[in-house]
C-alpha cells in the first residue's frame, strides 16, 4: 500500500498570499485548465491532505491546485516557510497549516520543477591547502623529476578529494523511502516495489495518482535519512572524499617535510643561497672562460685570452659575452696588445672572495653529518608504506560504494515503518572518483618505489667532481661526502650545470686566480716603485710582507735587484719572472714558493744570493739546490726531532760557486753535505739555537774556509777541528758555554786568524798564551766574567780592536800601552776606578768607551790622543772634565758622550772648538 500524492500548483496570477487559498481537486484530463486557471504554470508544490476519521483508515488522496499571487517568492527558499507534510493528529480538514521557518526543510525526495530551487553551497577553495605544500621557489633545484611528478599527482588527488567534499556538503547524501516488505524478503533491488504501478517515469500531463499513504511527513523523512546514513551506509562510502583529502595532505607533508624541519631546512636554505650566488657570480663565468681558453690554445695563448676576457668582462650582459666570444675567435689580436692587468670590478672581486670563504665553512659544516640524506630516506619510506596501505584498503572497500542501500531501524513506533530503501545519491560519482584516485595513487607509488631504488642503488653519500675536473682542467677540485654530496646529486638531477659552476668555488686554483686579480688591481706598478729602497749591500730592493699572494705587477719592475718576500702564502712564480733581468738576490721568509722549470733555467745562472726561512728545513724548495750560479745560501728552519741528530741536508753538489753557507737550525752535527762544497766554501755559519753541536770533525775538510761562526751551539770548549783550518781568518764562538779558553794556544796554527769573537760566554780569565796571537787584530771578550786582563795581552802588537765591556774588570794592566796599533777600546760596564797613564800611549786610538764605570777623574794625558773621535764617559763619578780635551783635534761634541753638566763645565773656548763643524 502506498500513500497518495497531493500536489499544489503556485501561479503568479490569482490570489495573493494573504487571501485564503482555494483547494480543489484537479481534473485528471486537463488539470491546467481547471477552474479557469491559466495554462501557464509557474511552480509546483505538493502536500498531503487526509480525509477520514483517523489515521487507522486508509484515506483518499486527491490532487489539489492552489494559485499563488505574483508578489510571493518564486523559489522555495524565498517564499514563506509552510508545512508540506503534517501529522494527521495535528491536521484539520480544509486547513493549511504552516510551521515556523526554523522547522521547515525541503523534502529530500521532492523533484525540482522548472524555475524551482537552485542549490547553493559554500565551496572549499583549494588555496586553503596551499600552506601544506608551499615552498620557496629556489627549492625547486633540489626537486628531481620524480618529486615534481609526485607533486602534480598530489594536486590531482587533492582536487578529487575537494570535489567530493564539496558535493558531500552541498547536496543531499541519502534519500530513504519506507518499505512494507519484510526485511528477509527484500530483493536485490528493494526500491522497485515502491514505484507506483501504471505511472510512467515522465508524466506527460498532470493527473491524479492513487496509492497507499505512508503517514510520514518531512521531519520524519529527514530523521530516517540521517539515521540510515549513519547506520546503514558503509563508512568507506560516507567518508571517501575526506579520506582522499587527508591522505593527500599526508603525502604533501611527507614530500616537503625536510624543507620545513629546522635541522634540515637551515642547511638547505644556506646551500641554496650559496649555490645561487655561485651560479650568478661573474667570477664563475670568467674562471671557466679562462680554463676553456687554456685548454684550447695552450698555456701561453690561454693566459693572453684570460687577460682579454677579464678586461672585456668589466661590463655585464650580452655585450660582455659578445666581446668574450670575439676575443676567443681572434686570439692573434690579443697577443699584439700591450699586457694589461686582469682584474674584476672591485665589488665583484670582494663578493667572489666572500663566496670562497662561505663555501669553505659550509663544506666543513655539512660534511660532518648525513641528516639530510637520512631524512629524505625516511620520508620516502613513509610514503611507500602509506601508498601500500591506501592501495590495499581502497581496493578492498571500493565495492562498498553502492547506489541502493537497504536500511532497517527500529522506528516503527514513531514512523510506523522499520524497513527502508535508501538511495545514495553520489554513489555512482564516488565510485568513478575512487577508481580515478586509485589510479593516481598507483602512479604515485611507482614514483616512490623508483625513488627508493635511486636512493639505495647509487652511493649518494659520495660525490666525485671527476667529469668537472676533466672538463675544466681544475685538477684540485676535491670530492665531497655526506649531506654535501647528497645535495649535489639532487642538483644534477635538476641541472648538472649548477654543480659545474659551483665547483669553481671549491678549487684552490680558482681561488688563487681570484686573489691574483685582486692583487694586481691593488698593487699597481707605480705603487710598487714607491717601496723600492737600497738594502745593506747597496742593491735596489723590493720588500713585500703579509700579502695574500705575489702581484704579477712585480715582474714589470725590471730595475729590481733584490726581492724580499715575507709571510706570503703559497707563491707560484709565473713565467713573467724572466722580466727581472737585474735580479740577483731573493729572500723567501715563511713564503713557500713554486718555480716552473722555465724560471729555474732563468735563475740558475743569474741569482747570487738566496735566503729561505721556514718552520722545518724539509720545506725548503728543492729548486734552491739547483741554482748553480748561487754564491750565498742562507737557510733557517728546524730539523724534525727524529732527524735532528742525523742533520741530513739536500746535496749541495750543484752549487759550484757557493762561497757562503748559513744554517740556523737544531742540528746535532755539521751536515755531511757541507763537504760537497768544501773546495770553494769561504764562510760557514751554524746557529744552533742552544742545541748542542757534537760532531765537528767534518769541519777539517773545509780547507778554503775563511770565516766560521758557531753561535749558540752549546760548546763548552773550543773544538779542536777548528785548529786545522789553516785559511781561517775570522772565528765567532758567540753565545756558547765556554768557561776556559786554554786551547787558545793552538790558534797559532791558524796563522791567518785576525778576528776572534769569544763574547757572550762565561769566560773567567784569559790565559797568558794569548801572547802567541801576534797576528790577531780584533778580540771580542765582552759579556763574560773577566775581572783582570793578563799583562801578556800587550804583546799582541797587531791588535786594533779590543772589546772587554760588560765584565767585572777592576783595573787595566799598564802593558796595555804597548798596543800601539789599537784603534778601538771598549771598557764600558765594568768597575774601573782609574786608568793607567800608559793607556794614553796608544796614539792611534780613535774610539775609547769608558761609560758606566767608577772613574773619579780623567787624566790630562788624554790630550795625547790626537786621533780620538769618540769618547764615552757617561755613567761615571767624574766631577769635572780636563781642559786638555781641547787638544784632541778629532773630538767633536757629537763624539763626546757625557752628562750635560760636565760638558758645560768645560772652558768656553774648548766648547766652541768642539762645536765647530
Secondary structure, DSSP 8 states (H G I E B T S, - for coil): ------EEEE-SSSS-TTS----EE--SS-GGGGGG--S---EEEE-----SSSTTS------EE----TTS-SSTTTS----S---GGG--TT------GGG----TT----TT----------GGGGHHHH---GGGGGG--HHHHHHHHHHHHHHHHHHHHHHHHHHS--EEEEEE-S-GGG--TTTTGGGS-TT--SS-SS------------HHHHHHHHHHHHHHTS-HHHHHHHHHHHHHHHHHHHHHHHHHHSHHHHHHHHHHHHHHHHHHH-HHHHHHHHHHHHHHHHHHHHHHHHHHHHHHHTTS-SHHHHHHHHHHHH-HHHHHHS--------HHHHHHHHHHHHHHHHHHHHHTT--HHHHHHHHHHHHHHHHHHHHHHHHHHHGGG--SEEEEE-S-HHHHS-SEEEEEETTHHHHHHHHHHHHHHHHHHHHHHHHHHHHHHHS-TTEE--HHHHHHH--TT---EEHHHHHHHHHHHHH-HHHHHHHHGGG-HHHHHHHHHHHHHHHS-HHHHHTT-EE-TTS-EEEEEES-SS--GGGGG-TT--EEEEES--SEEE-GGGGG-TT--EEEEES--EEE-HHHHHHHHTT--EEEEEEEEGGGS-GGGGG-TT--EEEEEEE--TTTTTT------TT-TT--EEEEES--SB--GGGGGGTTT--EEEEE-TT----B-GGGGG-TT--EEEEESS--SS--GGGGG-TT--EEE-TTS-----GGGGGGGG-TT--EEE--SS------GGGGG-TT--EEE--SS------GGGGG-TT--EEE--SS------GGGGG-TT--EEE--SS------GGGGG-TT--EEE--SS------GGGGG-TT--EEE-TTS--S---GGGGG-TT--GGGEE--HHHHHTS-HHHHHHHH--
